[in-house]
Amino acid sequence: MKFISYYRVSTDKQGIAGNGIEAQKQSVARYLASLDCEHLASFEEVESGANNRRPQLQAALQMAKAKKAILLIAKLDRLSRNAAFLLQLQDSGVDFVACDMPNADKLSVGIIALLAQRERELISERTKAGMAVAKQRGAKIGNPNPAAALAIAQSVIQEKKTAFNQTALKSIREIQDTGAKTLSKIAYCLNKRGERTPRGGMWTATAVRRVLG
């Protein structure tokens, strides 16, 4: 069997990615270790849960079709909380397996998709209702000090960016030690290793130059 793994990590209101992707990778690694299989590639995506525009997922599906491989994800609801999107994936012609529900059939996947969407709708309704009640009680909606909140968010973003660059730089040095010297060659090797940019995209010479800079 051939597998292509897909990981998705959601963002908060400031657009900062969470750290749940490592848990997904561990789950996928345990699943693959239990099988006699070939892991062809992995794709990572940083997206909002309600956003169905996922270029890395589309790339993973295209490769799975071309290689006749199975798309492997850690958790079914990581793909989307939109029922129509999950059902569209189900009808894409690509076999997929969720580590948390490896024996799920089409019927159970459809039911889970509908429940996931209903959960998203309920969360939205509860949030709106809570804000309305707070407003009636005279509470101020929103951050009373937006400038300070923005400064904190920017600081957190910069810390995450610095941490990512340090990790990426280590990979780049390892590739350079193998004899790859040009930016394009380094980007090619990073992509072959399955590593992705902070936004979950493919590496380019420009992206490599930014890290080295």
Secondary structure, 3 states (H helix, E strand, C coil): CEEEEEEEEEECCCCCECCCHHHHHHHHHHHHHCCCCEEEEEEEEEECCCCCCCHHHHHHHHHHHHHCCEEEECCHHHCCCCHHHHHHHHCCCCCEEECCECCCCHHHHHHHHHHHHHHHHHHHHHHHHHHHHHHHCCCCCCCCCHHHHHHHHHHHHHHHHHHHHHHHHHHHHHHHHCCCCCHHHHHHHHHHCCCCCCCCCCCCHHHHHHHHC
